């Protein structure tokens, strides 16, 4: 079984950098009152698809993304 970090390490550099920048935004939003993290994860998945980052969707599911973004 692969860890989340090992899955992320398989991504192209541009996608890893994008996920790290999104992680900073997510963590800021996560600590704000009233944020729905499930909706935020869905939006992030949608934006990854729109950007053509299909590898993110193939390697990481919503639970993986939640764990990655929440991990400090």
N, C-alpha and C positions, 0 to 999 in steps of 0.2 A: 504494500500500500504506500502510495506516494504522499509525502507531506505537502502542505500548501506551498511552502517555500520552494520545494523541489519542482512543483508544477510551474510556479512563477519563473523559476530559473530557466525553464524551457521556452519562455516567450521571447520573441524578438526584442531587442534593446528598446526600441521606440515604445512598445507596448508596456514593458516593465516601467519605463520612466513615466508613462501616462498613469499607470496604476498607482505609482508612488505619489504622484501629484494629487490624484483623486483621493488617496488615503488621507492626506493632510486636510482636504476639504471635508471628507466624511467625518474625521475625528472632531473637527470644529463643529459640524452640524450635529453630531451625535450628542455632544454635551449641551447643546441648546435645548431649551424646554420645548416640548411638543413635537419634536421631529419623529416622523414615522420611518424607522430604519428600513422596513420592508419596502416601502415605496422608494426610498433613496437607492436601495440596491437594485430595484427594478429599473430605475432611471439610468443608473450606471451601466447596467447590462445593455440597455437600449442604445445608449451613447456609444458604447464599445462597438456594437453592430454597425451603427451609422458611420463610425470612423473606419470601418472595414477591419476591425480587430477581431476577426473570427476565432483566432487561437484562444482568446480569453474565454469565449463561450464554450469552446471545445474542452479546455483543460479545467476550468473552474465553474462550479455551480454557485447558486446564490448563497448557500451555506459556507462554502469556501471563501467567497468574497466577504461575507459578514465577519468571519473569523479573522481574515487578513486585515480588513479595515479597522476592526476593533482592537487588534493587537497593537500595543504601543511599542 
